[in-house]
Structure formats: structure tokens, C-alpha cells
């Protein structure tokens, strides 16, 4: 087979059959999510999909929007083509008669499989789950080992081993062997924590997956029961209803007339397919009598037999042919990588200096001073000095701790690294329904003709309270509204709750349909009305068309008089068609030719009435209410050319709905805001985060809700529109920035916007997007990502593509399974949890800065200078390489981990989100403070204590300066070595104690220890600091006082006064930092504040 031309675009390589037949240009391939349970269409054209191109996708519930096909995709598609074509072409379940399918699978519609058959097939076919994606285990574990500073540690260990033997022979230094072993241990400890971080993420993922409904209705041994989809086997009889996700590949045996399936996740075609019993295409992927695993039933019901499970489904087969896409780095991963690069660059530079000094000077002038093995150890010591070995441990612990805190606040994070990303968010785009609102829609009033009545007034007019199940004698406007509300409605009451009050009954269906159904039930019995009419056609609401259609024929005359005006009811006969339609007024009003007055009479729909309807719609919208138009059309039997149930009939009904409609009325629906929304928006705005609303409502409705929620703060006349966005750059653009406060745009406005208009739009503080489609939501996220970090919140299927594309996707725990799977974070309780999530996202970043600033002075700077003074000035290395590692991995590590428990500082939600391009985890201010202030203070104090101890021991500093290993005159060699070891231990203890005070100072970046005390204040206390200090002391004593370590590593006991002298130096650090923080608070724009980290 010829390889595809990699330069050939996706549009050139992928063509749909009917486009080719009609001579239309090739389309761009997109895989997106449709509106799930609200997205139901009648399919009127055939789509032929080449499985080798359109289907090689990774198995996942949420699809990705593909802007263009890359060369790599073409190569993978070419490799997969033969296998995919061969496997899929061998499937013939769709071409066999239903009896033959049942015979081959030894099943029956009534009884299903017996327990013995299930057991046998389960052994043969296994669990109904795809095999885990092929992962390179070796690559994964190598990633654990060599992430961050891992390679440097391993190389250092190998070099030290070599310096021990063979380079150290004939008298290898046992200390070098011990150092090498410790480096290897640290190497594996870091790998273990990297692995733990991955394990923690997978554990949270498992808990999230457990939230997703995966049960299905199955008939086994003649009984229907609900069971886990993972236990299905071929031959099981499954019942699928609207809203269900197909648990396996299913051959339909029985389908309702309105059964539709959304295959957009598989084919990219957003129009749901009608289900059929008989085959409609030889292509297994195109035929309508096969339901494919992972697709959704958007309306109707069907019964089918499982023909493929696990890897034998279409998704399962394709999943085995493709590779897992690489995830982009999070902001935290980029920051840690940036820090690693900085440290490694400094480290390599310093090692190069050591090598140059040794090669150009010491090797010739002082040949006996540093041998090659000692040179290797010195270089490794420089690396050890610069590498904060405890950082990976502290990072993992910090993220895990914070994720645990967030989980207690009802926030689940799929990835630990996502926690910090949320702290960087500068824009939150939020869906409205179910996220900002309670998703409890209620019809508050309706307009018929020129009259507007509340629901309560409508009840009184129909006499509902007197005759609950009867129909009025004359079809008034209210009566006709009640009839259409019941008929043109996809929602249904749960029969088990019919004895409850209307508001308490469980309703299945879309939130808008639920509200209108309850409204209709209040005016009269919905079930009684529906029993009088037989449905012949159903085109459900779609987020693009924004309307639904249902057609009926008369079944009983009981409700005819309540449905149509008397003049129409008298001539309506059996076989005539009642076409009902419900949807967005701006879409349907142009199709209307008549309207119903409040008395129930039909009148011509003239310009005056059109203006009245437009005014009513605007009033409803300005009050934050959703406005829905209901209309109908009667079609005589003689005017219907096609048989009901055929594709031609569906086409005819859709065409009939385009003209000649009779407008029955408008209903106003309100979905109240969640009670916490106003405070949430206010808090986030105070935190410098722009909060935008993205909704499918009208612009006026959206604006009214946004103003009520505090998303828009300006009065309506001051809010901008598309006309305020110039298409091209103009001279006064910068001057007009001051007026860019609030703007409202509709979905159609976005379609033709130029790049310059998008650039201006991203600078607005308050933005509301109305009438948006899933594709437009995705575009909004992409555009705002160009200028910041974007979070998207949502709970519906139509939110899934934008949730996946956002830097942080946030789903509500009560949302759809698609939204939950697409999101990075799930809010289990209320939307108010997003404030906690943002706060702790910022706290993670702040605490990581504190950890690094705590580790660098003693664990890097103060360790580096003993090596450099040893190489350049001939002084003894006053801190051993082994004790350097003890500081990083033991005495400092516990305190660094304790810093991860630090509570938020008072201003954490009062400052702007950090600029991920400028505000780095490690910036020059932090380096200056850690090295230039704390590092210098700790280094000078530790040097002073160590050499003062030598001075007291009879070894003056002057005899060591440029001594290059020479033992001072009159000093015994063994005594000299012992005192150097003791001085090294003094240096070590001095650093350990001074770090305790550094720990207390580093807890806050701006606030005094008295404003943010470590104890006795629940809002600020961190009681883990005190056990960490004790742990550091115990570790120091352990390594210094155990005889085995003393003999092998040269550690020694330390005079007791050297445990107390560092307290004075530490107190100076604490007081110095208190003064610095005071100046930062008092003069926030002063010089000291500019240097503050």
C-alpha cells in the first residue's frame, strides 16, 4: 500500500461520500462533543467514513477537537489502515437477520442468557473493558529515576565509586564508598517520591471514575436487572434509554420511533443518527442498526443484543492501534524544569571553574594537594552543594498534602500538579446552567397574544383546582398553551413519583423541558393529553438549531377541543397531522404566519404583533429569564405526501416547520442563581481573576443574570457590544483601554471576528458570551489562553470539549459523566469550593517558594563555599560531603515538608494571579534573598564558628590559609585530622540550628511572625514545625554520635556550647527578616519591596 503524502492536508485526505457525489469541497475533520441528551436530529444524508482515517483515536469518553491533521497522524493512520480495515470489514452482525444473530449468540429477547452461559462466555471473552493502553513500563520507571536532579546524583555516585576504586587504590578512602552509597540511596529516594506522586494521582483518578455511572439494564434468565457494564458478555440483552451511554457494541432488536444516537465522539458528525432494526449500510460503522460502545442515546428507547465487548468493540479495536497522546507540561512542571536548569547551569559553571583551577594551577603548583580521586570528590561535592536533594520530596509531599486538604473541602484533583495551575488562573469561563444556577428551572409566566399571565393565574383560568383531569370545553389561549407544553416536550414524569406534589416529582429530561412539563401538569393532566395523540415524528432540541419538533396524529377526540381553536378542531380529521414546535424565539418567530389570541382565536401575524413579541422577549431576557416560543401547524392528510416513519416523512415535516406556523405563546423560565455565587464572584474578582459567563441564553437574559451575579457591574447602557470592537488597529486603541470594562457578545458575533477584535476582547474585565455553541466555547478558551491561564467550569456534555482544552477544566460533581471525565478537577459540594481551590492553588506555589528559599541557604550556598575555599585557597574542606547530604535529605527535609502545611497568608486572595511568563517559581529576588542574604549570614556564621573552634584547639586560621593540606607546625597529624572532623561537625550543627530560625522567618513573605504566628491561632498555626525542628536535632545527634558513623564518615561529638551559640545568629536572621517585612508592608512600592521575594 502506498504511503500517504504527509504534506497532504486532512481535508484532502478525508472526504465524505455524499460530498464527493455532490462535488462539494472536502471538509475539515473535527471530533467534538455534541449536546448529549439535548442533541437529537433526524438524519437525512449518508456519511461514509473511511475507518483508517476517521477512527484511529485513543479510547476515551471525551473526544478532542482536531484543528488539523499533523504529519505524525498521517503516518499512524497509514500504519493502522490495513489492520483497521481488515478487522472492521470482518464484522457482519449488522447484515444478519435478528433471528440469526440470536441463534449465533445462543440468546433470546425474552429470556436473555442463562447463568451457565454467562459464566462460560465470561471465561471466553473476559471483562467488558478495554485493555489498558500499552505503556512503556521501562520508560515510565526511567522517568521516575531520572526526573529532575536524578541524573546528576547518579553520575555523582558513579564518579565517587570510581574515586574509591580503582582510582583510590592502593589506599581507597572508605568515606568515598560511604558517600557513593548515600548518593545512590538519595537517588532512589527521589525516584520513590516521584512514583508516589504518580500513584497519588492515579488514586484520585480512581475515586473520580467511581463517581461515573456505569450500570445498565440487562435481561438474564428471563429477569431484568441493573448490573455493572463491565460484567456484560456477548449475547446479553440490554435496554437503553435516553441519556444512557452504550456499554458495548449492540445490534438493535427493538427501537422506538424517536430513538437517536450521538456518534460525534466516533465520527465527528454532530447530528445524531436514528436507530433502526434492519441494516441500512454495508459498512459496519455506517449502518443504523448497530449501537457503538461509548456513544450516547439522546432520545427514545431500544433493546439490543451485545455483539462485542472489551477489545472486540469498535473502540476497543481502534484503541489497540493507536498511541496515547502526550500531555503538555503543567505550569508547575515548567517551573521546576526552569529551576533545575538554573541550578544545573550554576553547578556546571562552578565545576568548570574547579577543573580549570586544578588543571591550570593546582596540578602543577601543588601536585600533592588534590589527586584525581580527590578532584572527582570535589566536583561531586560541588554538585551536592548545589542540588537541593530534599526538593523532590518536599514538592511531592506539598502537593499531596494540599490535594488532601482540598479533598476535605470537597475538591478532587485528577493530577497533583493541576493544583498549582489553578493558582495561576487569570480567567475563569463559567457555564451558567447547573454551574452558576441551581438547574431548577421553573415557568413563572407566559404570554399569549398580548396578554401575560403568571402560572398561578393560568391555573385559575383553566379551573385546574376544580377539575384536575378534565379538559375545558373551549380551547382558550391558555388551554392551547397547556396542550403544546405537554405534547412538544421530551421530558417525562417518573411514574413512581406521580403520587407526590408536582414540584417534588422526579422528571427525566432536559431542564427546560422539565420546567415546561411541570407547568403543563399544573394546568391539566399531561398523561391524559398525550394519550389523545399518537406521535409520528420527533426532532429533538439541538444546540445549533435551537428548537425541537414533534408531529402527531389524532388517537382520541377527547382533547382535540382543548388543543385547537374550535374552527380548526371541527375540520381536523383522523389522518391529519398536528405539527408542534418549541424553541428559541429569534429562530422561530420568522416562521410564524398566525398567532393565537388570549381567547384562543387565530389571527394573522403582522408587523405590530411581531414587535409585541419582540418586546415581550426582551422584557423576559432583561429579567434574566429564558424565553421559549411554542407554535404549531395543522397539515391535512391530503397534503402529506409520505408515509409516517420513513426518512422522506421526516424530511417533509422538517420542511413544513419552516413556514406557516401559528404562534401559540411564549413562556418565561427562570433558573435561580446558586446562593453562594455572588460572594464567589466577588472573592474571585478581588483575587484579580476575571470571571466570564458563557451560556446559550439570549444576550439580554445572559446580561441580566450576569449583573445579578456580579459578573457585570456596569448598567446595561454602558455595556459594550460587537460594534465597540474595531476590526483593524486604530490610533486611539490604547486610549480607549480605559473604557474596556464590560461587553456582551453572542455566538454569531464570534464567527466573523478578526484577530485584532479577539485581541481587544481579551483585554475586557467583564465579558458575557451568549447563544454559544460547544465549538464557540472551545474557541473562547483557545483565544484567552493566548494571554493567560484559563479555567473552564461546566457540567454538561456540551462543555466537555472546552473543559478538556482549558488549562484547568472544572466540573461539578452533579454534572454529566462526560464533563467529569473531561475535567481536571471536580467540585463535589458547591461552586463555592472553587474559591478554596484557587486559594490552595496559590498556597501551593507560595509554599514551594518558601521550601526552595528555605533549602537553598544551608543546603546549597553554605555547602558550596567550603568546597571552593578548599580548592582555591588551600583551606581544609570545613564541611564534609557526607554532612552536606545529611543537611539536604534529613535535617532540612522534615522542616521543608512541614512548610507545605503552611496556612494561606492574609493577602493570598487579595493579590493578582501570577504571570506565568514573568513570575517564576525561582526568580532573581528569591535567589538574592536565599543566597545573598540568608546564605551569606549562615555561611559566615558557620565559618566563624568552625574556625573559632580550631583556633581554640590550637590550630590558628593563619596556618591554614593557602596551606594546601600541610599540617601546621607543632600539630600532630592525627590530632589535626580529629579537630578538622570536629570543626566540620561544628559547621554542620551551626547550620542546623540557624535553619530553625530561618524556618520561622521564611513562613511568611510579607507578614510578621506576630501577625501570622505558628501557634495559638487556628487560622495561621502550623504545629508541624515543632516536630520538624525536633526531628532535625535528633537526626543531627544520630549521625554525629553513633560510633559506626564516626569511624567511617569522620563525624564527631560537638561541644555543648556550639548548640547554643547559633541561637544568637538565628535570632539575628529572624529580627533582620522582621525588619525587611515591615518595610515591605509600610512601603509596598519602595526599594526594599522591589527586592522582596
C-alpha angles and dihedrals in degrees: 000000000000117000114243120253104259091207091057112104124239090247090057093047099044121058132166118230098237092046090056091047092051095043093243122154118262116269129234110255115242130171110200140150121257127211096281113210092015097049108085124146139168108243114227104168135051121245117199112199124196100223093207091063109026099039112045094107132136113259107257135131095237119057127213129238108241114204095185140352113254125214090253090057090053092052092048091047091051092050092048097044099085094046094044094047093047095049098043095043090057092063112100105163091111094056098050123091113255092248090056092049090052091047094050092049093042092233140121134210094235101042107020116195128339121237090253092054091048092051092049094047093045089058090048101044104022128209121345094247132104117252112261112270111271106263128186099239091188091053092048094052092043086055090055091051101042103035116120114343094352097108092050092051093048094047089048091051092050092049093049090048088053091048088054094047135039097359093046095055139147087033107022115193111241089206089065091055091049091049091051091050091050091050091052090049091051089048091057093041090058090048090051092054091047087053091048091054090053091046092050090053092050091049091055090046089055092052090051093049089052087062092061117094110241102164126117139186112256133178112220127165089355095304128105117220141155116255141162114281090226090070096058120120131189109281097036115135109229131189116210126193136186111295095023123126112226107251096203142354105296134191107215116237100170127015135178118235092252097047109135132172129204110220097170091117088061108032104017089237107135095197111093117233125237112241120234136182096223127061116266099181138026088227109091090213094051103043116104097216093073124076112204123218114259095024120113134240103227098182143357129022136270142178121219145164121244110245100168135028136178113344090359093070120091091253091047093051093048093045090062091055099054140063130242109258116242116251118229120245118268120234089256093052090050091050094049090048089050090051092048090051092050094048094043091049092053090043094051090047092053093045088051090053090051091050092047093049091048095045098042100038122001097049091059105027097039106019094164095051104075119016123196093265090049090047090055091049090048092052091047088048089056089051091048090049093055099039113084093212092186094058098088089049092049093045093051092044091047094051093044092049093048093046088052091051090049091049089056086054089054096259120127120197118198092202125030090220090059089069093071093042090062089056088060095051114128098174130040116193109195132193113226111216112073092358107059092014133049094246088232100125119191132184106236101176144348136214122219115180105320096333125095119196133177122239091255092052090049090054091053093047092054093044089235093157091058103040108023098177102030128097121229118251096240126045101236120181091265091050093052090047090053091050095050091045089057098041103039092053132102095197123101135193118242102247091217090066099044091108091062126086112278095253092053098048119110113244128195116212146051117333093244092050090048092055093048092045092054089046091053093046090054089056097044145328110303093196091053091051093048092049089062094058133055116214115231102169137022129188107172129212115286127193090230101044092034096208142079130216132203126178125200141187122210114266101168130011094223096099101029093099091050093050105046136033113265093254091057097037092057093058098036107109139184107283094032117119128235108203114197126188134184129182150091114352094220089058099042106033092079090058094057122102099169139028135203119241123218089262090056101254123134117238133178112273100237133175093270092054090045089055090048092052091047090052093049091049091051092049092052091046093048087055091055094253126138111238120213125185121213121199140160144194132203117218122194118232091242090057094055108091101183138056117258113255096034127111089242090057090052090052091048094051092049089051093047090054092062096073144019098033123160112225108223097180152288128269125205116218125190127196108193120227119253106263093240097051099093094053091043093053091045092051093047092047088051088053090059094253118137110226116205130183122222116189145150093234127109117278094250092047092047092048093050092051091045091052091048090051094046093246089120116037101178125087115259097258091057094052115106129229138192091291089067092062110082113213093221132038114270132193097250095050093110093048091052091056091090090064095049098106112118134013137169121203132178126221094255089054090061095056097074102031117131125229089256092053090052089049091054092044092056088060095061118107097211121035132171121188115199134186091018127166124213089259091053091049088055091050091051092054093048094050095049091047087068090070105030151344111300130204120193123200124196145131106204135088090247089059094058100090093050092043089055094046096048121094086242121018113200120194130184115243088233091054130104120291089243092057092046092051092047095049128087093211134031125207106211100183119027138333088258086077088076088073090056089047093052091044094052091042087061092041090056091055093044092048092048089054089050091049092051093044088051096048100045102063098056099016096050120006099039090046095049099057097059087058095046094046088050093053101036104032102029093241120145114264095261094196118046120230090239094057089049089063092045089057093050100041104031121013096037099031098071092049091047089053091048089056087064087069092059113132120235115280116241095258099044092110095035098067131074120264113266120264103242090207095053111017102071130188087239113029133162092268091057092045090049093050095043097044106020098043114017095026094050093047094049094042096049092045093048093047089049093051094046097048092040087057090051089048090054089048093057099262107114119207091235091065091055099048107106087350093135094201099318113143109234115253114270093018121115113237094229091046090049092052092047093051092048089054090049091049089051089053090048090053088049095049091046090057093046094053096042089052089063090064091041086055092056092045096046094054091090131033098203110002127087120247086244091056092044104030120186092226144026093035118085093202094057109016124118108186092178089078093073097053087046091056091049090047091053091052093048092048091050092050091045095055095040101044106037106103094220092058091044091055097044104030102030097241118151144185117276125225110256095241090064089065090061105034092069088060089075092051091045092051089053089055091050094048092043091053092047089057092048092051091048091055091047091053095043096043106028091171096041130111095264091052091053089056093044117113 
